[in-house]
Amino acid sequence: MVGPALGGVLLIWFTPQSIFAINTIMSLLAVALIWRIVIPARKSVPIEEGSNIFSDALAGFSEVKGNAKILLAILFTAAAMFAIFLYDAFLPLLTVEFGFPIFVFGLSVGLIALGGVIGAFIVGKIEFGERHLEAMIGAALVGGAGIMGVGLFAYLEWVPPIVVFVAIFFGIGLAGAFIHIPYVTLLQIETPEDKMARVIAIGQAASVIAMLSSPFLGGILAHQFGIAVPFIVGGGVLIFASVVGLVFTLGRVAKP
């Protein structure tokens, strides 16, 4: 999260080419730092007879299907990733459409990441107990409202003050921390240790599928209806997922 924040801030003063050059230097520095690290040999773990990638995937699906909390958390996170990548690529164009200086785009990206960092510290201090899903739902509702609000500003050709614009994206970054960290924590609490890898793999697969599919739809929406629409639809997806998640969560609590 710190990297995107720093990159966004540096765009205020440097060209994108300079940022790529800095990124290359930092990557080479990282290679130099880890070059001489000695990785201890891993202890061999016995493999179940007849186990393969397909049987492991089926076992992961069975574990997910058998726990309503895990299933809902995975589906909810996948929906959130779908919504985010629906509009993510169009933030520079939205900034231009509002007529803002280019540094506002860098500031917005930096504040998204900064909001995520601050949100991570805040989440780390909170004891959610049995309410990890509720935290995710509430954060997605707030984030979705912010994203949809920005899209509606553009669609209605209302130009918000720059302070309001960048503050919305800071809030989106803050909300993101309240989605992703409780999600990982929930998986760790609800999943048996020997099934953890399988369940996390299923969750990652669902999120990656959502992330890879949504930019195509976002491109179609932007081409057909304008830059504002991916933001409106992305925010709407988050709000809809929050409402559905709230209904299921309340229904689970109401059961005797």
Buried (B, 14 or more C-beta within 10 A) or exposed (E): BEEBBBBBBBBBEBEEEEBEEBEEEEEEEEEEEEEEEEEEEEEEEEEEEEEEEEEBBEBBBEBBEEBBBBBBBBBBBBBBBBBBBBBBBBBBBBBBBBEBEEBBBBBBBBBBBBBBBBBBEEBEEEEBEEBBBBBBBBBBBBBBBBBBBBBBBBBEEEEBEBEEBBBBBBBBBBBBBBBBBBBBBBBEEBBEEEBEEBBBBBBEBBBEEBBEBBBEBBBEBBEEEBBBBBBBBBBBBBBBBBBBBBEBBEEEEEEE
